[in-house]
Amino acid sequence: MRNSGIRNENEGHAIVLYPESGGRRRFAASAVVENAGRNFERVWALRRGRVEDAPDPHPFGVALMEVPDDRLPPELLSVKREQLRTENLLSKARETKRAYRRLYS
């Protein structure tokens, strides 16, 4: 078990995440920005009422949710919490949409 969920690699400023399941996932630092952009697209699809058009989560966001909180620095912990909020928001919207379809079909 590693002490930290992130490590700054000297070659290319990579972010290395160590999920609870083991192994490691390596991402370019730009993945944080790409993940934020993807989450914006996903929430925007929800806002338009088209939750089914929301793109899949960015691989960085998926990997980040698998890292235990105590293995993340505060900066990435806040990113993880935002990722979880986005996932919960979209999940609830999908459940609501399915419930309305069952109710009115």
Rosetta blueprint (number, residue, H / E / L):
1 M L
2 R L
3 N L
4 S L
5 G L
6 I L
7 R L
8 N E
9 E L
10 N L
11 E L
12 G L
13 H L
14 A E
15 I E
16 V E
17 L E
18 Y L
19 P L
20 E L
21 S L
22 G L
23 G L
24 R L
25 R E
26 R E
27 F E
28 A E
29 A L
30 S H
31 A H
32 V H
33 V H
34 E H
35 N H
36 A H
37 G H
38 R H
39 N H
40 F H
41 E H
42 R H
43 V H
44 W H
45 A H
46 L H
47 R H
48 R L
49 G L
50 R L
51 V H
52 E H
53 D H
54 A L
55 P L
56 D L
57 P L
58 H L
59 P H
60 F H
61 G H
62 V H
63 A H
64 L H
65 M H
66 E L
67 V L
68 P L
69 D H
70 D H
71 R H
72 L L
73 P L
74 P H
75 E H
76 L H
77 L H
78 S H
79 V H
80 K H
81 R H
82 E H
83 Q H
84 L H
85 R H
86 T H
87 E H
88 N H
89 L H
90 L H
91 S H
92 K H
93 A H
94 R H
95 E H
96 T H
97 K H
98 R H
99 A H
100 Y H
101 R H
102 R H
103 L H
104 Y H
105 S L
